[in-house]
Structures are given as C-alpha cells and as structure tokens.
Amino acid sequence: MDMLNPERPYQICTRCIMDTTVPSIRFDEDGVCNFCEMHDIIAEQYPLDERGKKKLDVTVARIKKAGEGKKYDVICGCSGGRDSSWTMLVAVKKLGLRPLVVHFDNGWNSSIAVANIKNACDALDLDLVTYVADWDEFRDLQIAFLKASTPDVEVPTDVAIHAVMHKIAVEEGVKFIFNGHSFRTEGIAPKDWTYLDGRYIRDVQKLFGKFKLNHFHNFNLGDYFYYHFIKRIEVIPILNFFPYVKKDVDKIIEAELGWQNYGGHHHESTYTKFIQSYLLPRKFHVDKRRTENSAMIRSGYMTREEALEGVKELYPYDETLIGYVAEKFDMTEAEFREITDQPVKSFRDYKSYYPMIRMLGLPIKTAAQLGIIPRLLYLKFLG
C-alpha cells in the first residue's frame, strides 16, 4: 500500500526489503531501491578500511585541537538506548575524548533508560546535563501531532534533542556533537515517515495545539544557519566509522557500562515503544523494522531471508500501552482512539520548508557536492 497513491502496484527491492509502503521509494532497472543507492554512497564516505581509519584519525585530531583548554571537547546525547550508550563508550574508550553527556527528558523515560544513563555516566566518569521539557507544553505538542495524523509523531522529541544539544554546545564552547545514528544498522529514514522541520512543527502546533511554544526548543532554518555557519558547530555521525554488530555491542556495554536491554529498538522510551509497535504499523502501515533490517542486509549483518522473516508478522505490542499513553495525556481510551483513528495525512498537508527546499534544489545539490552541507540531506529530500 502507498499512502499517497493507493493504486500504485506493490513492489519490493530486490536487494533489501524496502517496498512501496514508502511513497518516495523508486527502483532502478534491476529493481534495486534508492535507499540502497544512498547506503552505498554513505558507505563510500565512511569505508571500513585504511581510508576510513585515516579520516577518523583526522576527525579526532580536529576535535581534540578544538577542545584544548576546555573542559569538554564533544557533546554526546544519551537516551539510555544501545546506540547512545555505545557512542559514549566509543568516545571515551576508543577515541580518548572528553564528552559532556546531554539527556533530553520528555517525560517518557522507562526506568531501564534512567538506570542505563546513570550507569554509563558513572562507569565512564562523565558529567551529565539533563534538560527537562515543560510537560504541559510538550504534551500539548505531542497531542497536536497525533491530531495532525501524520507518521511524524516523534518529530518534536527528535528536533528538541537536536536543538538542546546545539544550545549546550554554544554555552560550553564545544564545536562538535556526536550523532549516535549508524546507517549500517538503522538505515535511512524515509522523509515520508520522519520529516523534521521547524516550520512544520510550528504549523501543526498552531492548528491543533492549545499552548504557545514558549519553552520548546525548535530548530528553524535560522537556527541551522546560526549554529552551522556562525558558531561552526559540526555534527558527526561517529558510529559510521565503525562496524556495528548489535549482539557484540550489547555484550560490551553490558559488561562495561552495566547496560540493560529494554526489548525493541528505541523502546527505552515508552512513547516511542507505543508509536513503533502499535501506532505506526497499524495506522500508517509503517514498520521501522524494514529500514533497520534492510540496513543490516546491505551491511552483511543479516540475510534477506532473515530480514523478510523478521517482518512477516505484524509488529507485536503491549496492549496496556494504549491505556498508559492515554492516561499520560489525561484522556480516556475512547477519546485517545478518536484522535488516533483520524484519516492518514502527510507532512505535505501542512506548512513546512519543503517547497522552498524543492525550489532551491540546484544550489542545495551544489552545496552537498562541495561538502558545505551533508550529502545525505540532498539525497534524502531531493535525490
């Protein structure tokens, strides 16, 4: 099924398992999808050989040089999840860096996530800054996104984390932020599933929210230019420089950081667990396991047959989550279901920077080719 074009014939990539449940997917003459193409381009940018090691050495040297005379030389976000915990360990044990750990508390932390954050910071002797969202305002924004009826319901948290890390980087005089995303295991999120845009957030809140966003840290176009070009803060996907076999990483962080597994990917947050296991697959026909398993096929960590078997059954979910989320939002289950049962929409139904991005396609492509902006941004939104 294609959310934007239900009449589109079903097709699945011949290399990975991405399919036409993703509206923006396209295939070459061999039936290989554009997400495989993007993966190969990123893999060339971060090769697991001597070229990659030299690039990593140069990057680490730049970070240490910029951090001279300062207490910290990099910002690491931490959710208590596998990826961010591994990022912290890599920064300290493998690269010899002095990270400041930043946690954005949106009110949905599981007890395991809280323990994992504390244990990791204690084990690595790292300072932690926790930014706590204004609950009434942030809850109102999350409800507004549910009412907007798009798959982008986690965008407020994703954008706030990004904005808070940049804000703290400026306050601490730190020039580098580590992104704990690995394309080798997590893949590339389709823009139709996760569209991040400050103007989009403002419009959804204006249409469906009750509060003004007085405390929420948004990330608008002006913020991007301020942090990137004026403050010269650089976001580095550090895990892209390393192989990432999850079962091996789990053993290491369990032993060295006292890390506990919480089940599914990103289920350290109870809201994310609800969204990924229940809301996305059942309302939007979005299964995040497709992007993750597809990435691991391309990386050689999983066979295509194993990946297909992994999505054969609908994503399992805990039925008590619906009542829990409804209660946190101060609603009855009936009121909550009335919101979540609204017809499916897309970010294209709201105001965003996307039309301007499309209009500026050529200069954005040139900027990506020159390394001024990440090439992935161009490929994802315009490629």
Buried (B, 14 or more C-beta within 10 A) or exposed (E): EBBEEEEEEEBBBEBBBBBBBBBBBEBEEEEBBBBBBBBEBBBEBBBBEEEBEEBBEEBBEBBBEBBEEEEBBBBBBBBBBBBBBBBBBBBBEEBEBBBBBBBBBBBBBBEBBBBBBEBBBEBBEBEBBEBEBBEEBBBBBBBBBBBBBBBBBBBBBBBBBBBBBBBBBBEBBBBBBBBBBBBBBBBBBBBBBBBBBBBBBBBBBEEBBEBEBEEBBBBBEEBBEBBBEEBEBBBBBBBBBBBBBBEEBBEBBEEBBBBBBBEBBBBBBBBBBBBBBBBBBEBBBBBBBBBBBBBBBBBEBBEBEEBBEBBEEEBEBBEEBBEBBBEBBEBEEEEBEEBBEEEEBBBBEBBBBBEEBEEEEEEBBEBBEEEEBBBBBBBBBBB
